[in-house]
């Protein structure tokens, strides 16, 4: 009986000749037959990671609501009157409150703890308290991450000195689509903050949101921006939009699930050494879709707490899924 022939798609997969990914190369990845794309992504994943291990992070909103920015997907913006009544601005959590949450996250198996704040960026008065949070979380034996908006000169260095490991600042979408989603700060502002983060020696967590009414060309543009950052982000969260009542994107049509899985696979191929995080929207995904995302190269999730203002699956539900898929936490 003839044995099936194993065919590697890696050399047939589009790749940059000059070290920079072109939109044509990335579009060609999206155009691959679905099974071929996942096969190529899984090959790439296994080259750099253990395919059966997933990094677990917990994200805590340390300052919720009342944000001055107008990001169209977010209920925390004071620009969105319909959502404003449901999510009024709150004061920043205290250091003891944050550390208590970090202890619970560690007990539940998380290895990284991310602190997020809804504002344009931290003011000087916030930095000392933020540093104490980072120092305390680090002392628990957790990796530390913060997503605090746009940074002023010197703030990244202050956070690095306190022990911060990662700074998250997403690009959201392509440069061309961006102005339809956010107007209170520019794409260049985001890139400037990423530059400050790199200069300070912090690891970068940077990704985007899929399903905001963008065309595939915009998904290609986002991946191109991420893949051509030098060096590439160590962590790449891929979020699936959860439309929130009262925001400009509340009635947006859902993206077909296969396109989201394709995006995970394309991210894995173009960002081979990055952790690709299955982020917001995972709670709405069927288990089979999540399994395909892991097959496509996702190897990080938010776990066990609230993902800012969007619900995240419960710890026991995630543990059950990991057991079914024979996945282990890093």
C-alpha distance (Angstrom), angle and dihedral (degrees) to the residues before:
residue distance angle dihedral
X1 . . .
X2 3.78 . .
X3 3.78 115.7 .
X4 3.83 117.2 -130.8
X5 3.78 112.2 -101.1
X6 3.79 117.2 -119.1
X7 3.79 110.8 -135.1
X8 3.79 122.1 -166.7
X9 3.79 114.5 -145.2
X10 3.79 94.3 -172.7
X11 3.78 96.9 97.7
X12 3.78 91.0 41.9
X13 3.79 91.4 52.6
X14 3.82 115.4 99.1
X15 3.78 112.2 -103.3
X16 3.80 135.2 171.2
X17 3.78 116.3 -89.3
X18 3.80 94.7 -165.3
X19 3.80 100.9 39.9
X20 3.81 90.4 -98.7
X21 3.78 122.7 96.3
X22 3.81 113.8 -128.6
X23 3.77 122.5 -149.7
X24 3.80 88.6 -117.8
X25 3.82 91.1 57.3
X26 3.80 92.4 48.6
X27 3.80 92.9 44.9
X28 3.81 88.1 52.7
X29 3.80 89.2 56.6
X30 3.80 91.1 52.8
X31 3.81 88.7 50.0
X32 3.81 94.7 56.5
X33 3.81 116.1 110.5
X34 3.80 107.2 -87.6
X35 3.81 95.7 -113.5
X36 3.80 92.8 45.9
X37 3.80 91.3 50.5
X38 3.80 92.8 51.1
X39 3.80 91.0 45.8
X40 3.80 91.6 52.8
X41 3.80 91.6 45.7
X42 3.82 92.0 49.9
X43 3.81 90.6 50.0
X44 3.79 90.5 51.5
X45 3.80 91.4 45.8
X46 3.80 93.2 53.3
X47 3.79 90.7 50.5
X48 3.80 91.2 64.3
X49 3.83 108.1 19.2
X50 3.77 144.1 34.3
X51 3.81 101.0 -97.9
X52 3.81 92.2 -146.6
X53 3.80 99.3 53.4
X54 3.81 128.0 82.6
X55 3.79 128.4 -169.3
X56 3.82 113.9 -127.0
X57 3.80 121.8 -146.4
X58 3.78 132.1 176.4
X59 3.81 121.7 -151.5
X60 3.79 121.7 -155.7
X61 3.79 123.3 -170.0
X62 3.80 102.2 -134.3
X63 3.81 92.9 179.3
X64 3.81 117.5 25.9
X65 3.81 131.4 -168.3
X66 3.79 135.5 -10.2
X67 3.80 94.3 81.1
X68 3.81 118.3 169.9
X69 3.83 93.6 -144.4
X70 3.81 124.0 91.0
X71 3.83 103.0 -140.4
X72 3.79 102.2 165.1
X73 3.80 95.8 -138.8
X74 3.80 97.6 51.7
X75 3.81 130.1 92.0
X76 3.80 90.8 -163.5
X77 3.81 93.9 74.6
X78 3.80 116.2 103.9
X79 3.83 86.6 -147.4
X80 3.81 90.7 73.0
X81 3.78 104.3 74.8
X82 3.80 94.6 -176.7
X83 3.79 92.1 58.4
X84 3.79 96.0 34.6
X85 3.80 94.8 78.2
X86 3.79 90.4 54.5
X87 3.78 96.0 48.5
X88 3.76 114.4 32.9
X89 3.79 120.5 -174.6
X90 3.78 114.4 -86.5
X91 3.78 132.1 -164.3
X92 3.78 119.6 -101.7
X93 3.79 113.4 -86.9
X94 3.76 117.3 -105.6
X95 3.80 122.3 -107.5
X96 3.86 92.4 -107.9
X97 3.83 91.0 51.2
X98 3.79 91.6 51.6
X99 3.80 93.6 46.8
X100 3.81 91.2 49.4
X101 3.81 89.6 55.3
X102 3.80 91.0 46.5
X103 3.82 90.7 54.3
X104 3.81 90.6 53.3
X105 3.81 90.5 47.9
X106 3.80 90.8 53.6
X107 3.80 91.8 47.3
X108 3.81 88.5 53.7
X109 3.81 91.6 54.0
X110 3.80 103.8 -96.3
X111 3.81 116.1 147.6
X112 3.81 97.3 -171.6
X113 3.80 128.7 46.4
X114 3.79 119.3 -159.7
X115 3.81 124.3 -165.0
X116 3.81 118.2 -156.3
X117 3.79 129.9 -169.1
X118 3.82 129.5 -167.2
X119 3.79 106.0 -134.7
X120 3.80 138.7 91.2
X121 3.78 88.7 -95.7
X122 3.80 140.2 -44.2
X123 3.78 118.9 -70.5
X124 3.78 121.4 -136.9
X125 3.81 90.1 -101.8
X126 3.82 90.5 61.2
X127 3.79 98.2 52.8
X128 3.81 99.1 79.1
X129 3.80 92.0 51.3
X130 3.80 91.8 45.2
X131 3.79 90.0 51.6
X132 3.81 90.2 53.3
X133 3.80 89.5 52.3
X134 3.80 91.3 51.3
X135 3.81 92.5 47.1
X136 3.80 91.4 49.4
X137 3.80 95.9 46.9
X138 3.80 90.8 46.3
X139 3.81 89.7 52.5
X140 3.81 88.8 59.2
X141 3.80 89.4 62.6
X142 3.80 96.0 -106.5
X143 3.79 128.0 130.7
X144 3.79 109.1 -113.9
X145 3.79 128.8 -133.8
X146 3.80 132.1 171.9
X147 3.79 133.9 -167.2
X148 3.79 106.1 -168.7
X149 3.80 104.9 148.1
X150 3.79 126.3 -116.8
X151 3.79 115.4 4.1
X152 3.79 128.5 -141.0
X153 3.80 122.2 -138.6
X154 3.80 111.1 -70.9
X155 3.81 97.0 14.8
X156 3.80 94.7 100.0
X157 3.79 89.4 51.4
X158 3.81 90.7 50.4
X159 3.79 91.5 52.3
X160 3.79 92.1 45.3
X161 3.81 90.6 52.5
X162 3.82 89.1 53.7
X163 3.81 90.2 55.8
X164 3.79 103.7 -95.8
X165 3.81 110.4 162.8
X166 3.83 104.5 -173.4
X167 3.77 135.6 24.3
X168 3.80 118.1 -159.7
X169 3.79 120.4 -150.6
X170 3.79 116.3 152.4
X171 3.80 126.9 -151.6
X172 3.84 88.8 -148.3
X173 3.82 98.1 -156.9
X174 3.80 143.5 -17.7
X175 3.81 120.2 -44.3
X176 3.82 89.2 -112.2
X177 3.82 94.9 53.4
X178 3.78 96.4 38.7
X179 3.81 97.8 85.6
X180 3.82 89.9 59.3
X181 3.81 90.2 57.6
X182 3.81 105.2 36.9
X183 3.82 130.7 20.9
X184 3.82 104.2 163.7
X185 3.80 93.8 74.2
X186 3.78 131.5 19.2
X187 3.79 136.7 -123.5
X188 3.80 87.0 -110.1
X189 3.82 89.6 56.0
X190 3.79 89.0 56.7
X191 3.79 92.9 47.6
X192 3.81 89.3 48.4
X193 3.80 91.3 56.2
X194 3.82 90.5 48.0
X195 3.80 87.7 53.3
X196 3.82 90.9 52.4
X197 3.80 90.0 49.6
X198 3.81 92.6 51.8
X199 3.79 92.8 45.1
X200 3.81 89.6 54.9
X201 3.81 91.0 54.0
X202 3.80 96.6 -111.8
X203 3.79 123.2 142.7
X204 3.80 113.7 -110.2
X205 3.79 126.3 -124.4
X206 3.81 107.6 -170.9
X207 3.79 133.0 153.7
X208 3.77 140.9 123.8
X209 3.78 150.3 -119.1
X210 3.79 123.4 -91.5
X211 3.80 124.1 -156.7
X212 3.82 101.9 38.6
X213 3.80 92.5 129.7
X214 3.78 92.5 -82.9
X215 3.79 124.6 146.2
X216 3.79 121.9 -117.7
X217 3.79 86.1 -104.0
X218 3.81 87.8 64.9
X219 3.79 91.7 51.0
X220 3.79 87.2 51.1
X221 3.81 89.2 50.2
X222 3.81 92.7 50.8
X223 3.80 93.0 49.6
X224 3.81 89.9 47.5
X225 3.80 91.2 53.9
X226 3.81 92.0 49.3
X227 3.79 96.2 43.3
X228 3.81 93.1 49.3
X229 3.80 95.9 51.5
X230 3.79 106.8 114.7
X231 2.94 109.1 -111.9
X232 3.77 99.0 19.8
X233 3.83 117.8 -119.1
X234 3.79 114.0 -86.6
X235 3.80 89.2 -141.0
X236 3.83 127.4 32.8
X237 3.82 117.1 -170.6
X238 3.80 113.7 -159.9
X239 3.80 108.9 -161.7
X240 3.79 126.9 -164.7
X241 3.80 110.4 -145.7
X242 3.78 115.2 -108.7
X243 3.83 102.7 -161.9
X244 3.79 109.6 -133.4
X245 3.80 122.8 -154.9
X246 3.79 112.4 -109.1
X247 3.81 95.8 27.4
X248 3.84 124.2 105.2
X249 3.82 90.4 -109.1
X250 3.81 96.4 50.0
X251 3.82 95.6 114.3
X252 3.79 99.6 37.3
X253 3.82 116.9 139.8
X254 3.78 115.1 -106.0
X255 3.78 118.0 -105.7
X256 3.79 115.4 -119.5
X257 3.80 108.9 -100.1
X258 3.81 93.7 -126.6
X259 3.81 90.1 61.6
X260 3.79 90.7 54.8
X261 3.81 91.8 50.4
X262 3.81 89.2 47.9
X263 3.80 89.1 54.2
X264 3.81 91.3 53.0
X265 3.82 89.6 50.6
X266 3.81 93.8 47.3
X267 3.81 89.9 48.6
X268 3.81 90.2 52.1
X269 3.80 93.4 51.0
X270 3.79 95.8 45.1
X271 3.84 95.0 39.7
X272 3.80 99.4 37.9
X273 3.81 99.3 166.0
X274 3.82 97.8 39.6
X275 3.78 125.3 99.9
X276 3.81 103.8 -115.1
X277 3.78 107.2 -149.4
X278 3.78 123.4 -152.1
X279 3.80 95.8 -144.9
X280 3.82 138.8 159.7
X281 3.77 114.7 15.6
X282 3.79 95.0 33.0
X283 3.79 90.1 114.3
X284 3.81 89.3 64.2
X285 3.82 94.3 48.3
X286 3.81 120.8 99.7
X287 3.78 114.6 -120.1
X288 3.81 91.8 -109.8
X289 3.80 91.0 56.4
X290 3.80 91.3 49.6
X291 3.81 89.1 49.7
X292 3.81 90.4 54.0
X293 3.80 89.9 49.6
X294 3.81 89.7 54.7
X295 3.80 89.0 47.9
X296 3.82 88.5 50.7
X297 3.80 90.9 56.2
X298 3.81 108.7 -85.3
X299 3.80 107.0 144.7
X300 3.80 105.7 164.9
X301 3.80 133.7 59.5
X302 3.78 140.5 177.7
X303 3.74 106.2 -113.0
X304 3.74 142.7 -169.7
X305 3.78 105.0 -2.6
X306 3.78 141.8 54.8
X307 3.79 117.2 -58.9
X308 3.81 95.2 -138.2
X309 3.83 100.3 -74.0
X310 3.81 98.8 -18.9
X311 3.80 120.9 87.8
X312 3.81 117.5 -111.9
X313 3.83 123.5 -154.2
X314 3.78 115.3 -88.3
X315 3.77 120.4 -97.9
X316 3.80 95.5 -112.3
X317 3.79 91.7 49.5
X318 3.79 90.3 53.6
X319 3.78 92.4 46.8
X320 3.80 89.5 52.5
X321 3.80 91.7 51.0
X322 3.80 91.5 48.6
X323 3.81 89.3 51.7
X324 3.81 91.4 52.1
X325 3.82 91.4 50.1
X326 3.83 95.5 39.6
X327 3.80 89.8 -122.3
X328 3.79 122.7 156.6
X329 3.82 128.9 -158.7
X330 3.77 116.7 -112.3
